[in-house]
Amino acid sequence: QVQLVESGGRLVQAGGSLRLSCAASGPTFSRSAMGWFRQAPGKAREAVATMTWGDTRTYYADSVKGRFTISRDDAKNTMSLQMNNLEPEDTAVYYCAAKPSLAGSLYYRSHEYTYWGQGTQVTVSS
């Protein structure tokens, strides 16, 4: 079992930066693939950035490449998403997700993830 709690979402102006954090509890976090997803009103949930465990390979959505960076600290059971040069199109509820998995397994489809946080709202004003 993994429990996830996101924090860091708020209102920010376009061009600004935010750092989202995800605190995890449970014995399997360090052996879980992790991901950040987002869902804007009227749109499907989409993967923003995901990361394996073991070799920490990453996946980024094309829309955030070069602007967002995912990271994890297994010693602290945390995951972060550094978001730079934010755009109004980044406005959404952001969720962290975890999937206990084999080392090096990369997932970017929401239905593949087992555990979800409650979400944190990010609003980017123009």
Secondary structure by P-SEA (a helix, b strand, c coil): cbbbbbcccccccccbbbbbbbbbbccccccbbbbbbbbccccccccccccccccccccccccccccbbbbbcccccbbbbbbcccccccccccccccccccccccccccccccccccbbbbbbcc
